[in-house]
Amino acid sequence: MTTPKSVIRVWLPVFFGVGVCLFLSSMSPVYWLLALPLLPVPIFMIALAEVHDEGQQIHVRRLWRTTHIPKVDVLRTSKSFLDGIGVLHLRRFVFPFGPIYFVHEWSTRGPEKEHSSNWDLLASAAMAISGFFGARAISIHRLAFEAPHARILALAFAGGLFVLFTVIRKRKSGLANSILFAAGYTSGLIRM
């Protein structure tokens, strides 16, 4: 069983960031500086790549962009200090760390299997429900839509996110489920 890319690139950094914010929320802003050394951890998870050898070029797929790198620009490939993570050293600096860190598991497997649409719909429904109940469970002072015009705007925003979800669901399912989570979270902040 392989770990989904969206869990490593999106959900773990989000939960890590939310956990740090909740931990530091009652502390003085000076103590928030203690979280700065932790900032590279979620950035590293977001920047993990998927690498495929295509003959004369290396195909590098990241969360925000896909590129093709000529093989002559590759200096070497090595293992990192983390198990299952490789390092692609290039002749040039690559944002954010210099070399490209990639996951072996994502880079060596073939085309992904088609999933059942029932399972995809179930996963999407779980994301929307978890967003809604997450907003209801976390009681942050003054973070709710209580005024009538604020409720209308929040519903319109959540509806727009739902429409965006339906448009990109087939092409980028991980991003689409993140958008659906945000729509559910926004709906959960509406108070009657």
Kinemage of the C-alpha trace (Angstrom):
@kinemage 1
@onewidth
@group {chain A} dominant
@subgroup {mainchain}
@vectorlist {calphas} color= white
{ca met a 1} P 0.000 0.000 0.000
{ca thr a 2} L 1.509 3.313 -1.026
{ca thr a 3} L 1.033 6.615 0.739
{ca pro a 4} L -1.011 9.026 -1.386
{ca lys a 5} L 0.938 12.050 -2.584
{ca ser a 6} L -1.689 14.468 -1.300
{ca val a 7} L -1.232 13.134 2.250
{ca ile a 8} L 2.513 13.859 2.234
{ca arg a 9} L 2.452 17.088 0.236
{ca val a 10} L -0.741 18.708 1.542
{ca trp a 11} L -2.361 17.158 4.603
{ca leu a 12} L 0.681 16.445 6.782
{ca pro a 13} L 2.043 20.011 6.355
{ca val a 14} L -1.439 21.451 7.006
{ca phe a 15} L -1.952 19.394 10.166
{ca phe a 16} L 1.607 20.142 11.294
{ca gly a 17} L 1.050 23.894 10.817
{ca val a 18} L -2.359 23.843 12.513
{ca gly a 19} L -0.922 21.869 15.428
{ca val a 20} L 1.912 24.348 15.914
{ca cys a 21} L -0.529 27.293 15.692
{ca leu a 22} L -2.901 25.728 18.218
{ca phe a 23} L 0.013 24.946 20.541
{ca leu a 24} L 1.310 28.531 20.383
{ca ser a 25} L -2.096 30.289 20.251
{ca ser a 26} L -2.228 31.109 23.947
{ca met a 27} L 1.406 32.207 24.151
{ca ser a 28} L 2.915 35.625 23.704
{ca pro a 29} L 3.901 36.498 20.098
{ca val a 30} L 7.562 36.407 21.122
{ca tyr a 31} L 7.279 32.647 21.609
{ca trp a 32} L 6.088 32.248 18.024
{ca leu a 33} L 9.741 32.754 17.060
{ca leu a 34} L 10.332 29.284 18.520
{ca ala a 35} L 8.354 27.872 15.578
{ca leu a 36} L 10.713 29.348 12.952
{ca pro a 37} L 13.171 26.402 13.123
{ca leu a 38} L 10.203 24.110 12.399
{ca leu a 39} L 9.288 25.947 9.173
{ca pro a 40} L 11.612 23.889 6.890
{ca val a 41} L 9.756 20.672 7.823
{ca pro a 42} L 6.444 21.461 6.064
{ca ile a 43} L 8.317 23.201 3.223
{ca phe a 44} L 10.348 20.005 2.702
{ca met a 45} L 7.182 17.876 2.604
{ca ile a 46} L 5.506 20.225 0.117
{ca ala a 47} L 8.618 20.298 -2.116
{ca leu a 48} L 8.977 16.501 -2.473
{ca ala a 49} L 9.014 15.511 -6.134
{ca glu a 50} L 8.213 12.576 -8.387
{ca val a 51} L 11.049 11.816 -10.831
{ca his a 52} L 10.910 9.721 -14.023
{ca asp a 53} L 13.693 8.982 -16.496
{ca glu a 54} L 12.495 9.644 -20.058
{ca gly a 55} L 15.669 8.871 -21.978
{ca gln a 56} L 17.350 12.198 -22.747
{ca gln a 57} L 15.363 14.091 -20.102
{ca ile a 58} L 14.344 13.717 -16.493
{ca his a 59} L 10.656 14.425 -15.828
{ca val a 60} L 10.269 16.158 -12.424
{ca arg a 61} L 6.769 16.608 -11.063
{ca arg a 62} L 6.211 18.758 -7.991
{ca leu a 63} L 3.096 20.035 -6.283
{ca trp a 64} L 3.178 23.373 -8.054
{ca arg a 65} L 4.916 22.581 -11.353
{ca thr a 66} L 6.150 19.904 -13.748
{ca thr a 67} L 9.453 20.330 -15.592
{ca his a 68} L 11.740 18.419 -17.922
{ca ile a 69} L 15.457 18.600 -17.133
{ca pro a 70} L 18.092 17.561 -19.698
{ca lys a 71} L 20.241 14.680 -18.437
{ca val a 72} L 23.400 16.733 -19.034
{ca asp a 73} L 22.286 19.066 -16.200
{ca val a 74} L 22.197 16.189 -13.691
{ca leu a 75} L 25.410 15.853 -11.677
{ca arg a 76} L 24.467 12.785 -9.629
{ca thr a 77} L 21.680 10.997 -7.800
{ca ser a 78} L 22.090 9.865 -4.219
{ca lys a 79} L 20.145 8.703 -1.199
{ca ser a 80} L 19.210 11.212 1.468
{ca phe a 81} L 19.416 10.679 5.201
{ca leu a 82} L 15.677 9.842 5.159
{ca asp a 83} L 14.638 6.343 4.146
{ca gly a 84} L 12.836 6.291 0.782
{ca ile a 85} L 13.921 9.822 -0.212
{ca gly a 86} L 16.443 10.386 -3.000
{ca val a 87} L 18.387 13.497 -3.964
{ca leu a 88} L 18.840 14.719 -7.530
{ca his a 89} L 21.847 17.052 -7.689
{ca leu a 90} L 21.807 19.498 -10.620
{ca arg a 91} L 24.252 22.051 -12.023
{ca arg a 92} L 21.958 24.857 -10.892
{ca phe a 93} L 20.097 25.812 -7.723
{ca val a 94} L 16.479 24.649 -7.574
{ca phe a 95} L 14.007 26.357 -5.234
{ca pro a 96} L 13.660 25.883 -2.214
{ca phe a 97} L 16.669 23.784 -1.086
{ca gly a 98} L 19.047 23.491 -4.062
{ca pro a 99} L 18.890 19.827 -5.041
{ca ile a 100} L 15.583 18.106 -5.810
{ca tyr a 101} L 14.381 15.688 -3.144
{ca phe a 102} L 12.152 12.942 -4.512
{ca val a 103} L 10.241 9.948 -3.180
{ca his a 104} L 11.435 6.602 -4.572
{ca glu a 105} L 7.993 5.042 -4.174
{ca trp a 106} L 6.367 7.679 -6.387
{ca ser a 107} L 9.157 7.680 -8.922
{ca thr a 108} L 9.482 3.980 -9.640
{ca arg a 109} L 5.920 2.843 -10.028
{ca gly a 110} L 4.073 2.728 -13.307
{ca pro a 111} L 0.844 4.403 -14.273
{ca glu a 112} L -1.673 4.638 -11.483
{ca lys a 113} L -4.619 2.270 -11.512
{ca glu a 114} L -8.019 3.664 -12.178
{ca his a 115} L -9.979 3.853 -8.944
{ca ser a 116} L -13.646 3.182 -8.683
{ca ser a 117} L -15.699 6.346 -8.927
{ca asn a 118} L -17.644 5.177 -5.851
{ca trp a 119} L -14.454 5.266 -3.774
{ca asp a 120} L -13.551 8.683 -5.170
{ca leu a 121} L -16.981 10.043 -4.243
{ca leu a 122} L -16.724 8.487 -0.790
{ca ala a 123} L -13.302 10.095 -0.238
{ca ser a 124} L -14.613 13.461 -1.420
{ca ala a 125} L -17.636 13.208 0.877
{ca ala a 126} L -15.336 12.340 3.786
{ca met a 127} L -13.249 15.446 3.056
{ca ala a 128} L -16.303 17.710 3.009
{ca ile a 129} L -17.698 16.204 6.209
{ca ser a 130} L -14.344 16.388 8.010
{ca gly a 131} L -14.007 20.047 7.010
{ca phe a 132} L -17.490 20.832 8.310
{ca phe a 133} L -17.031 19.024 11.623
{ca gly a 134} L -13.489 20.379 11.973
{ca ala a 135} L -14.869 23.915 11.858
{ca arg a 136} L -17.583 23.002 14.361
{ca ala a 137} L -15.144 21.287 16.735
{ca ile a 138} L -12.545 24.055 16.873
{ca ser a 139} L -13.944 26.965 18.784
{ca ile a 140} L -11.749 29.944 17.943
{ca his a 141} L -12.939 33.203 19.432
{ca arg a 142} L -14.806 35.363 16.900
{ca leu a 143} L -14.133 33.036 13.962
{ca ala a 144} L -17.690 32.464 12.784
{ca phe a 145} L -20.132 33.927 10.306
{ca glu a 146} L -23.081 35.129 12.397
{ca ala a 147} L -24.359 38.274 10.654
{ca pro a 148} L -26.905 37.650 7.866
{ca his a 149} L -24.765 39.232 5.138
{ca ala a 150} L -21.674 37.319 6.342
{ca arg a 151} L -23.605 34.046 6.197
{ca ile a 152} L -24.712 34.783 2.628
{ca leu a 153} L -21.145 35.604 1.567
{ca ala a 154} L -19.825 32.467 3.273
{ca leu a 155} L -22.426 30.304 1.526
{ca ala a 156} L -21.586 31.922 -1.818
{ca phe a 157} L -17.871 31.336 -1.202
{ca ala a 158} L -18.464 27.690 -0.211
{ca gly a 159} L -20.660 27.244 -3.299
{ca gly a 160} L -17.933 28.718 -5.510
{ca leu a 161} L -15.407 26.318 -3.985
{ca phe a 162} L -17.786 23.432 -4.672
{ca val a 163} L -18.114 24.482 -8.317
{ca leu a 164} L -14.311 24.712 -8.563
{ca phe a 165} L -14.117 21.222 -7.042
{ca thr a 166} L -16.407 19.790 -9.712
{ca val a 167} L -14.409 21.459 -12.500
{ca ile a 168} L -10.971 20.146 -11.470
{ca arg a 169} L -11.983 16.868 -9.802
{ca lys a 170} L -10.918 14.607 -12.696
{ca arg a 171} L -7.579 16.306 -13.437
{ca lys a 172} L -6.262 17.060 -9.948
{ca ser a 173} L -8.145 14.990 -7.401
{ca gly a 174} L -5.874 15.857 -4.447
{ca leu a 175} L -6.259 19.592 -4.977
{ca ala a 176} L -9.974 19.172 -5.627
{ca asn a 177} L -10.456 17.333 -2.330
{ca ser a 178} L -8.503 20.077 -0.532
{ca ile a 179} L -10.857 22.652 -2.047
{ca leu a 180} L -13.843 20.567 -0.976
{ca phe a 181} L -12.428 20.421 2.565
{ca ala a 182} L -12.165 24.238 2.536
{ca ala a 183} L -15.785 24.482 1.343
{ca gly a 184} L -16.927 22.201 4.157
{ca tyr a 185} L -14.842 24.156 6.670
{ca thr a 186} L -16.339 27.449 5.495
{ca ser a 187} L -19.838 25.983 5.800
{ca gly a 188} L -19.038 24.807 9.313
{ca leu a 189} L -18.172 28.356 10.380
{ca ile a 190} L -21.683 29.586 9.562
{ca arg a 191} L -23.665 30.046 12.767
{ca met a 192} L -27.433 30.498 12.761
